[in-house]
């Protein structure tokens, strides 16, 4: 199965940390909301904490846009919980894909290494993938750009290059 923009996002249910408690979290729990789903390679690494803490710091901005952030790695919930001692509180559900099934469904798994690429997916309230970006392990993503794209998608209009909120769109398609 491959993920494509315009198609339904692959469903999943995973264990994760929600307010530091271990809970089951399903994509279906967020029907009717925008979802920003991001995959990262591993806990206790170099770039990943910068991304996780930036998404966490900016979580209220996503919530103000009726969007739920979900972070996923192939680590266990116990690894996530241990890492909280270094990272501090994380404001979004932080999920464990130990079986690597979800990373495979979203086509971000590096099979021979058993870790995920840095994948970012924006899913609309109807469960359709509206944006995807997958890139190499050595470069962290821009949370600012994820917010910009989410806002652009929410206009429902054509947004030109370098569009930012408050700038003119090109109208409806």
Beta strands, then each sheet from edge to edge (+ up, - down):
strand 1: 13-18
strand 2: 21-26
strand 3: 34-39
strand 4: 67-73
strand 5: 93-96
strand 6: 109-110
strand 7: 115-116
strand 8: 118-123
strand 9: 129-135
sheet 1: 2+ 1- 5+ 4+ 3+ 8- 9+
sheet 2: 6+ 7-
end
